[in-house]
Amino acid sequence: MVALVRRRNWTGSLRLTLTFLGLPYVCTAAVSRPALSCSSAPFIKTTTSPIGSSWCSFHTASVNTMPSVALPHVKARCPLYPGSKTQRLPVPDDKVDWNKSWPQYNPVNYTDPSVLKKPVWADPDIGSFSPAFNTVDSGVDRTSFEGKYKVESGKPLNPRGRTGVMGRGLLGRWGPNHAADPIVTRWKVDAKGAKILHSVSKRPILQFVSIKRKDCGEWAIPGGMVDPGELVSLTLQREFSEEALNSLCVPPAERGKIQERINKLFKSSGFQIYKGYVDDPRNTDNAWMETVAVNFHDDSGNSVSELPLQAGDDAGQVKWVDVDSSVALYASHSHFLELVAKERKAHW
């Protein structure tokens, strides 16, 4: 396992270094990993505070950012586990909490065949190795934004409660699977560069980069998993570059120009929209999604706004989409955009 992690860190570092320097990188099929889904968890108001990194600094927004109450997850209890014929054991609301006695609880154990093939992004089965949960273990962050979670019989327990299925499902890691969502926005402008106001709200219209997911065909915010030992700020930049600009497959002559504009955007101050547990249909009793969503705004329109969007391996299509309450998006991405619109005093 340690060898796999080291290999992944080495190749990831090489890929990033070559991209930043504008040097050639052989374009091959990317390793397939589960895409990110976002929750519909409730939020509370927090104050703005800086979070520093070596690549960018982003701030917690003065809008809603963190879950106020750990309400029972809903999507994590969907009857049919995604991508399979596995039926979850129905879990009523009053039995979700692990503290509620349920002696008859005996869910099916399911881990997808793609995970059992032992790809570099997945853990081995419990028994063949014993990870150190609630800590950073060999570069893998096994801590949770929810706080310390319980471990029983060597397996972590979902901090939000029962899901009706054990194992890892489509997720690679036992315990928390950390992801990051970069929300890249710009102002919608006319031919003269003036902001376009909405006819009803009279507020300026924001646009965001949206990808069409290949797995379900829904439009969503681009995002992906945090690699072992990787800063979240790097994940945000990498995932946007790969999914929305297909940066790994552009000619070397163009890569330098693209990277320069991406660096300019992601070195600017962004603000954190959400950080916490994700109510994702791929979650199980022993593996779950957590994410950090950060907004990066191209206020002047002279960084990524002028770059041609090109869908990467995980996206079917990519385009700029007007931020509006009527736009249907994957999971709770529309709620994240609502928070962005409020922070930017834009139309919603």
N, C-alpha and C positions, 0 to 999 in steps of 0.2 A: 504493500500500500504506500509506504514511504517513497519507494522508487517511482511509483506512478505519479505521486504528487510532485516530486522533484522534476520529473520529466515534463509535466504539464507546466510548471512554473518556468522552466528553462525555455520551452518553446513559446510560451506566452510572452516572456520578456523579449525574446528574439524578434517575434512578430511586431511588438510595439516599437522596439528600437528601429527596425528597418522601416516601419511606416513613418516614424517621426523624422528619420533622416532622408526620406524620399528615395530609399534604395529599393531595388527589385525584390519582390517576394513571390515565390511560386504560388499561384492560385490553385488550390485543390478544394475538393468538397469538404465543407466544414463538418466538424463533429456534431451530430444531431443531439440536441438537448431539449428538454421541455421548455416551452416558452413561458413567459410570465403572465400571471393573472393577478388582478388587484381586488381588494376586498370592498365590502360595503359597510365597513365598521364605522361606528359613530365617532365624532371628533369633538375636541374641546379647544378652547382658545389658549394660545401660548404666547410668550413674548419673544421678540427677535433676539437671537444670540448667534454670534459667529461660530462657524465650524471650519477650522483651517485644514488645508491639505497641501501637498507639494504641487498640485496641478491647478487647483481652483479653490475658492472659498465659497461656501454656500451657507445661507442663514435659515433658521427656522422662521417661517412666515408668521406675521402677526394675525394670521387667520387660523382656522381649525387645522390641527396637525396630528394629534394623537388620540387613540381610542380612549373614551372616558370610562366606559364600562365594558367588561368582557362579555358581551351578549353572546348567546349560543350561535355558533356558525351555522349557516344555511346551505351554502353551495358545497361545503365539505361533507354534507350528508345527502347529496343527490343520489337517487335510487340506483342508477347504473353508473359504475365507475367509468370515466372517460377512456375511450380507445380499447374497451374490452367488453366482454359479456358478463362481467362479474357484478353481481347484485349485492349492494350493501345491506347489512342488517338494519332495518328501520330503527332509528333512535329518536324517541319523542323528546320534546324540549326539556321536560322535567328529568330526563335521564342523561343529558349531555354531560353534566358536571361529574367528574371522577369521584367526587365526595358523596354522590348519591348512590346508595347501595343498589346493586343490580346483579345478584348472583347468577342469573340466567344469561348474562351477556356473553355471547360466544360468536364473535364476528368471523367472517372468512379471512384467511390470510392470503393476500395477493401482492405480488411484485411483478411488474411487467417484464416480459422476456428481454426487452431491450436493455433493462437494468441488470438482469441476471447475466448478460453477456460480459459483464465487468468492463464497461468503457472507462476511460480515464476520469470521467466526472462523477463516477459512482463508487460508493463504499462496497466492500465485500459484505457477505451476510454475517450477522452477529453469531459468534461462535468461532468463526475463523479469525476474527480479530475483535478487540475490545477497545473501542474509542473512548477517549476521556470527554464525557459530556459536560456541558455547562462551562466550557473553557475553550481556548484555542489549542487545537490538537494537531500537531505536525503541519501547521499552516492553515488548517481548516477551522473556520470559526464556527464552533458548536454552541456558542452562547445565543440567547434569545432576547429580543427586544421586550419580551413579555416578562422577563425576570428568570429566576431559576426554575427549571421544570423538573418534574419527577422522573425517576428511572426505576423501572420494575423488571426483574428477571433479565437485566442487562439491556433492556430496550427503553428508549425515551417515550414519555407520554405527552401527547398533544396538549399544550397548555390551555387550549380552549375546550377540551373535553373529547368525548367519544365521537367517532365518525361512522361507525358501522363496518369498518374494514381495517385489518391489521396489515403489517408489512410496510413496503415503501411505495407501492403502486408505480407511478411513472417518475417518481422523484429519486434522485441519486443518493442523497445523504439521509442517514438516520438522524432524526431530530430536525432542527431548522435548516432550510435550504434558502440561502440568502440571495436576493436579487436586487436590481436597481433599475429605475424607470427615469430616463431623461425626457422631460417635457420641454421641447424646443418650440418657442413661439416667436412671432413677428407681428407687426401691425399690417393690416390690409390697407394699401394705399392706391391712389389713382395714378394716372399717367404723369402727373406733376409731382408725385411723391407726397401728397397730402393725405392724412389719415381719412379713411372713409367712415362716416358715422352711420349707425344703424337707423333706419327710417322710423322705428318706434321708440327705442330706448334713448336715441340721440347720443349714444356712447360709441367710442371708437371700437372697431371690430378687430379682434385678435385672430391670428391663424396659427395652427400648430402642425407639426409634421406627424402624419398618421400612416401606419402601415396596415395592409390587409393580411391578417394571419392566414397561413396556409392550412392550419389544422381545423379551423372552424369557419373561415371565410368572413369573419367579423373585422371591422376596422378598430385599431387599437393604438396605444402609445408604444413606441418601440422600447424594448427592454430585454434584459437577460440576466444570467446568473453571475454572481461575483466569484471569480476564480480564487483558489486558495492563496492567501497572502496578498491579495490584490486590494488596493485602496478603492473604496466605493467611487471616489471621484474618477479614477481610471476606468472603472466599469461603465460608468455613465457615458464617458467619452467614447470608449471602445464600442459599446453596443449601438450607439447612435451612428457611428462611422460605418459599422459593418451592416446594420440593418437598413438604414435610410440612404446611405451613400455608396454601399457596396465597395468600401475603400480597399478591401483586400484584392479586388480583381480589376482595378483601374490601371491603365498604363503608368509606368514609373514616372513619365514626364508630367503627368497630371497629378500624381499623388502629393507632391510637395505643395502645390497650390491649394489642394483640398485640405491638407493637414494644417497649413498656415491659418486658414480661416476657421477651422474647427478649434484650433488652439486658442484663437482670439475669443471665440464665443465662450468656451468652457473655462477660460481664465477669468472671465467676468464674474461678478457676484450673482449667484443664483439664490433661490430660496427653497427650503425644504417644505414640501406639501404634506408628506406622510412618512411615517417610520413605524413599522409594526407588523403584526400578524396579518396574513392575507387569507381571506375566506375563499379558498381555491378548491375547485372540484377534484383536484388531484391529491388533496391532503388525505392522510390516513391517521390512525391512532398513533403511529410511530414516526411519521415524517410529515412536514408541513412547510408552506411557503411563508417567507417574511420579506419585506421590501423597503427600500428607501426611494421616494419619488421626489425629484428636484426639478424646478423650472429654471431654464436658461433662456433669456429673452434677447433676441437680436433687435435692439431698440432702433438702431440706425439703419438696419436693413442692408448692411454692407459686408456681412460675414457669410454665414451659410445660406442666407436668403438668395444669393446670386448663384449658388451652386446647383447643378442639375441633380435632382433626386433620382436614385437608382436603387431598386429593391435588392436586398441581400438574400442569402440562402433561406433565411427563416421567414421572409416576407414575400407575399405574392405580388403586391403593388405598394407604391408609396406616393404620397402627394401632400400638398398643403391643404388643410381643411379649415373652414371658418369655425371659430368657437361659438357654439350656439346651443341652447338647451334642447333644441329639437333634433340634434344629431345623435343617432343611436351608435353607441360604442360598446366594445367588449367590457365585460365585468363592470366595475365601478369607475372606469376611466373618465366617464363624463362628469362624475362628482369631483374628481381631481381637477378637471379643467374649470369647473365652476369656481373652485377655490382660487385658481390662477386668475380667472377673470375678475373676481372680487378684489384680489390684491393689486391687479393692474388697473383697476377702475375701468374695465372694459365691458362691452356688451355681453350679456348672457341670456 
